[in-house]
Amino acid sequence: MKKFKVPYILLAFVLFSSCQGYNKLLKSGDVDLKYRKGIEYYNKGDYVRAGTLFDMIGQIYRGTQRADTVGFYYAYCLYKQEDFIMAGHYFKEFADAYPRSRFAEEADYLNCYCYYLNSPRPELDQESTDQALDALQLFELKYPQSTRINECNRLIQDLRERLMTKDYINSKLYFDLGYYKAAVITIRNSLTRYPDSKYREDLMYLLFMSNYLFAENSVLSKQKERYQNALDDYYSFVAEFPKTKYATEVQKAYKNLAEQLKL
């Protein structure tokens, strides 16, 4: 066991010396040294130390030739530390401040990607998803020849599917709770926004059933008009999905609907 003691002691000494040197650097007034060491740490993948140094000297280098490098590297250090909210903020701030920088396109894309990474699962609020979509679409308009266009399209499609899923979850929830009017509104809006939704058959089934049950639970004076609305949705549904997986439920509802309208 003794033969392992010396290497461990040396390792501990090296680490201690490194920390001491870094702490001394933080207290130093040598801005140029902090810049050079920041680049060195960055290239080694030590984004915590590099980010701290770039943060310290950012204001000092503002307006100089090194300003865009410091600004971009600082944002990238936050990104590599998975602080996507702050990284996105600084990437956007950078892209707005330095539109002609060699880092401008990369900063714009990473701002979009940070929004994408912050987009939650479909069950949760989708504000970040909407922001990511807007940012990605703006990026494609701004850089139509970018090599990242295909990747942007992939991200946009993924975000759209999250929103489609969110709409379906909301529609199903309203339906299950018996809020048929709210379900109808939500479904119609979703079908308008996403006519190619992978939930289209499910949504159109819920639309028909919501209108049918809404009519069935209405006061007598309003039933006929609402049954007619349900009938219209029935015809649309069976025309588009003649072999639907919901055939049994749909035909049962239609039979009662036809009796009510004396078809």
N, C-alpha and C positions, 0 to 999 in steps of 0.2 A: 504493500500500500504506500510505502514512503516515496516510491519513485514518482507518484502523481502529485506530490505536494508542491514541488518547485514550479511546474507549469501552471498550476492553479494560482500560486502566489504571483507569478509573473503576469498572468492574465488580469488578476485583480489590480496589480500595480499599473498596468497599461490602461485599464478602464478608469482608475482613479486619476491618472495623469491626464487622460483625455477629458474627463469632466472638469478637472481643474483648469485646463487650457481653454475649454469652452466658456466656463464661467468668467475667466479673465477677459476673454474676447468680448463677452456681453458688456462688460464694464468699460471697455476700451473706447476711446474717442476717435480711433482711427477708422473712419467711414470706409475708406478704400479697402482696408484689410477685411472689414466685415463683408463688403461686397464680394471680394475674391473668395473668402471662406464660405460665403453663402452659396456661390456657384459650385465650389468644391463639394460641399455637403449635398447639394442638389444632384450633382452628377453621380454621387455615391448612393443616392436613394435615401439619404437621411433627411426626409422632408420636414420633420419636426424642427430640427436645428436650423435648417435652411430657411424655413418659413419664419421662424422667430427673427432671424437676422434680416431678412427682406422686409419684414414688418417694421423693424427698427429704423431702417434707412430709407424707407419708401418716400416719406415727406422730404427728406434731404435731397434726394435725387430727382424730385419732381421738376420738370422743365429741362432736364439734361438729356444727353444722348442715351443714358443708361435707364431712363425712367420706364420705358416700355418693357425692358428686360426684367427689371425689378418687379414691376406690377404684374406681368404675366406669370413669372416664376412664383410669386407669392400666392396668386390665385391657384396655381397648379399644385403647390404644396398643400393647400387646404383640400383640394380635390383628392390628392393621394392619401390624405388623412381621413377621407370619407365624410368630410364636413360639407355636404353637397349644397346646403342652403347658402352658407357663406361663400363657398367657391363660386356658385352660380352668380351671386351678387357681384363679386369682384370681377368675374369674367365679363359680365355685362358692362360694368363700369369701365373696364379696360377697353372693350370694343368700342364703346361710345367715345372714350377719350383719345384713342389712338387708331382711327379707322384706316390709316395708311401703314400701320406697323406690319412687319413680317409675321407677327403673331395674331393679327386681327381675325382672319378666317378661323383659325384654330380656337381662339377665345370665343367667337360667336357660336361655333359648334358645341364647345364644351359647356357654354351657358345653356344651350338647348338640352344637352345630355344630362346636365344636373337636374333640370326640371323633370326630365324623363325618369331619372333615378329616384326622384322624390315623389313620383306618382304612386299613390297607394293602391292596394287591392280594390277590386270593384265595389265591395260592400261599403267602403268609406267615402267621404267627401272627395269629389274629383276636381277641385279647383286647380291643383297642381297639374293634373292631366290636361285641362283646358289651356293652361299657361304653356305647357310643353308643346302642345299642338300648334298654338299660335307662333311660338318661337321657331319651331322647325319649319313651318310654312314660310315664315319671313326669311329664314336662312336660305331656303331654296330660291326665293325670289331674288335675294341679294347676291347669291353665288350660284347662278344656274349652271356653270361649268365645273363646279366643285366635284372632286373625286368622292365626296361624301354623300352625294345625292341619293345613291342606292341605299345607303345605310339610313339616311333620313326617311326615305320612303318606307323602309322596314319598321322604323320606330313609329312613324305616323300610323301605319296599319295596326301595330300592336296597341297603340293608345286608343284608336278608334274602337277596337274590339273591347277594350276595357269599358269604354263609355256605352257600347252596345249592351254589354253584360250588366252594367249599372242600371240602364233603362229597363232591361228585362226583370232584374231583381225588384226594382220599384213597382213595376207593373204587376208582377206576381204577388207582391206584398199587398198592394191595394185590393187586388182581386180576392186574395185569401181573407182579408179583413172585411170584405163586403162593401168596400168603397168603390162601387162600380163606375160611378161618374168620373172619379179621379183616375181610375184605371183606363177608361176610354180616352181621356185627354192625354195621359202619359203615353199610351200606346200609339195614338195617332201622331203625336209629336216625334216619337222615336222612329216610326216608319217613314216619316217625311225626311228626317235627318239622315237616316241610314236605310235606304231602300234595299241595300244588299246585305242587311243584317243576317248573321248566321242563326238568329232567333226568329226569323221572319214567320215561319210556320207557327211557332209557339205564340208569337205576338198576335197574329191574325186570329188564331183560335181564341185567345184571351179577349180579343176585341169583340168577336161575335158573342162569346159567352157573357161578357160584361154587359153588352147592350141588351142581350136577352134577359139576364137576371135583373138588370136595372128596370126594364119594362115590366117584368113579372112582379116586382116589388113596388111599382108605382101606383098612384091613385088611379081609379078606374078611368077618369076623364083623360088621362095622359097615356094610357097603355097602348092604344091603337097606334099612335104616332111613333112611340118608342119601339113597339114590336116591328113596325115597318123599317125603322133604322136597323134593327137587328137582322131583319130579312135581307136588306141590302148587303150587310157584312157577310151574311151566310153565302149569298151568291158569289161574292168576291172570293171568299175563302175556298169554296169547293171548286171554283173555276181554276184557281191557282194550284190547289193541292187536292186533286181528285182522289188520290190514294193516301190521304192523310192518316197518320197514326191515331188521330182523335176521332175517327169515323163514327165509332159507337156513340160517344157523348154528343157529337154534333148532330147526328141523325135523330137522336132522342129529343134534343132540344128543338130541332126543326119541326118534328112531328107536332109537338105542343104548340109551337109558334104558328104553324099552319092552321091548327084548329082555332086558335085565338083570332086569327085574321080571316077565318072561314075561306081558306084558299081551296 
